[in-house]
């Protein structure tokens, strides 16, 4: 292994450690705010609350990381590889912006940030956050129905799946 390869890997590890530290601070800030100002009835302790937050996290994470409409947000950090799922793009991080690019092009990576945000926001603003989560969950359900409908139409017309 060359010295430049080792240096590049060390730099990437430092950037990832910085991202982990940033997430720790972010989560701690939400926890502190919820502790100081949160609503006692805002806990999503029931399974339905967890599923609602999960569906909302899924939809918002994909909207931010994959949707064509949000491409301008990702443009400074990612390059387009090509089309992805319907109304989505597949992208890779730009050189020199790999950590931010990875976060903004991976719904799994961004999901923990989104879930943390929704959970913290629910503690501070339970009614507004609940409305946002229900809206995002409804969009996720509608997306699934659109895809299922398109598949049924293709099957009815005899097209391969």
C-alpha positions in Angstrom: 0.0 0.0 0.0 1.3 3.4 -0.9 1.7 6.3 1.5 -1.0 8.3 -0.4 -3.5 5.4 -0.1 -2.8 5.1 3.6 -3.2 8.9 4.0 -6.5 8.9 2.0 -7.9 6.1 4.1 -6.8 7.8 7.3 -8.5 11.0 6.2 -11.7 9.1 5.4 -11.6 7.5 8.8 -11.2 10.9 10.5 -14.1 12.3 8.4 -16.3 9.3 9.4 -15.3 9.8 13.1 -16.3 13.5 12.8 -19.6 12.5 11.3 -20.2 10.1 14.2 -19.3 12.7 16.7 -21.6 15.2 15.0 -24.5 12.7 15.2 -23.8 12.1 18.9 -23.9 15.9 19.5 -27.1 16.2 17.4 -28.9 13.4 19.3 -27.7 14.8 22.6 -29.1 18.2 21.7 -32.5 16.8 20.9 -32.5 14.7 24.1 -31.6 17.8 26.1 -34.2 19.9 24.5 -36.8 17.2 25.0 -35.8 16.8 28.6 -36.1 20.6 29.3 -39.1 21.5 27.1 -40.7 18.3 26.0 -44.3 17.2 26.4 -44.8 14.2 28.7 -47.5 12.8 26.4 -45.2 12.9 23.3 -43.5 9.5 23.7 -44.1 7.3 20.7 -44.0 4.3 23.1 -46.9 2.4 21.5 -46.1 0.2 18.5 -48.4 2.4 16.4 -46.2 5.4 17.2 -43.0 3.5 16.3 -44.5 2.3 13.0 -45.7 5.8 12.2 -42.3 7.3 12.8 -40.8 4.4 10.9 -43.0 5.0 7.8 -42.3 8.7 8.0 -38.6 8.1 8.3 -38.7 5.8 5.3 -40.5 8.3 3.1 -38.5 11.4 4.2 -35.2 9.6 3.9 -35.9 8.5 0.3 -37.3 12.0 -0.6 -34.1 13.6 0.5 -31.6 11.0 -0.8 -33.2 9.7 -4.0 -36.0 12.0 -5.4 -35.4 13.9 -8.6 -37.1 16.9 -7.1 -34.5 17.2 -4.3 -31.5 16.7 -6.6 -30.4 20.4 -6.2 -29.9 19.7 -2.4 -27.5 16.8 -3.2 -25.8 18.3 -6.3 -22.8 19.9 -4.4 -22.1 16.5 -2.8 -23.0 13.8 -5.4 -22.8 12.9 -9.0 -25.7 11.2 -10.8 -25.1 7.6 -11.9 -28.4 7.2 -13.6 -32.1 6.6 -13.0 -33.2 4.6 -10.0 -36.7 3.6 -8.9 -39.6 5.6 -10.4 -39.0 9.4 -9.8 -35.6 8.6 -8.2 -31.9 8.9 -9.1 -28.9 6.8 -8.2 -25.9 8.9 -7.1 -22.4 8.5 -5.8 -20.5 10.9 -3.5 -18.2 13.4 -5.1 -14.5 13.1 -4.4 -13.6 15.3 -1.4 -17.2 15.2 -0.2 -17.6 11.6 0.4 -19.0 11.7 4.0 -21.7 14.3 3.2 -22.3 12.7 -0.2 -22.7 9.2 1.4 -25.2 10.6 3.9 -27.2 12.5 1.2 -27.3 9.6 -1.2 -28.1 6.7 1.1 -31.6 6.5 2.7 -30.3 3.9 5.2 -27.5 6.3 6.3 -29.7 9.3 6.5 -32.6 7.4 8.2 -31.0 7.5 11.6 -30.7 11.3 11.4 -34.3 11.6 10.2 -35.7 9.3 12.9 -33.7 11.2 15.6 -35.2 14.5 14.2 -38.7 13.2 14.2 -38.4 11.6 17.6 -37.0 14.8 19.1 -39.5 17.0 17.4 -42.3 14.8 18.7 -41.2 15.5 22.2 -41.2 19.3 21.6 -44.1 19.7 19.2 -46.2 16.5 19.4 -49.2 17.7 17.4 -47.3 19.3 14.5 -44.8 16.4 14.3 -47.7 13.9 14.4 -49.3 15.7 11.5 -46.0 15.7 9.5 -45.5 12.0 10.3 -49.0 11.0 9.2 -48.6 13.0 6.0 -45.3 11.3 5.2 -46.7 7.9 6.1 -49.7 8.5 3.8 -47.3 9.4 1.0 -45.3 6.2 1.6 -48.6 4.1 1.5 -49.7 5.9 -1.7 -46.3 5.3 -3.3 -46.6 1.6 -2.5 -50.1 1.5 -4.0 -48.9 3.3 -7.2 -46.1 0.8 -7.6 -48.5 -2.1 -7.0 -51.0 -0.7 -9.4 -48.4 -0.3 -12.1 -47.3 -3.9 -11.6 -50.9 -5.1 -11.8 -51.4 -3.2 -15.1 -48.3 -4.7 -16.6 -49.5 -8.2 -15.5 -52.9 -7.6 -17.0 -51.4 -6.5 -20.3 -49.1 -9.6 -20.3 -45.9 -7.7 -19.9 -43.0 -9.3 -18.0 -42.6 -8.2 -14.4 
